[in-house]
Amino acid sequence: MMMTLEQTYKAVLLKEMFTEEREEWKAKVDAFLQKGIVKKNTILRIVLSTMGASAFIFFLLNSTVRPMRELFIWFPLFFFMGGCVALSVLLGLRVYNAIKKRTNVLKGKRDREFLNCFEFAKAAEHNYATIEKALNEKCAIPAEYQSKKVLEAMILFIRQERAANVEQAMRIIRNEFPYMLNQ
């Protein structure tokens, strides 16, 4: 049995609601998994400052041993050595993040709040897929007309008796309000 216009409108509203709910639960799960992890911008700042500081330290150490005119030849090597130190710091932070994320996952398996968030996220995903399947298979209204504003306008046209059925309401939308279909 095909869905009516009102049922399609309710299904579209449910789809929007489940989309928002799914995003909220995914954000909560991601926030739990990212707890205590060093962010990428922070990592870049740490690595660049480490590189600069180590190049400066290598420069100071070599300036006590070599005369100043020889240091200009060694200058690119200071940055290379500083880059090696920064690379090891970067690797250390990456390993720390991987261990911390794994620890968060293991904690999450014991944490009831995380398990609830994960289950609710899966349920919202399942509900969204069910509504999407119903709109694709059981709806007589084409997908381009399956938006909240278009369906509200079609219901309004039928209630105002400007259109006798759904096909006439779709024709009115297509002819008079084509910008609604592009959204």
Disulfide bonds with the S-S distance in Angstrom:
none
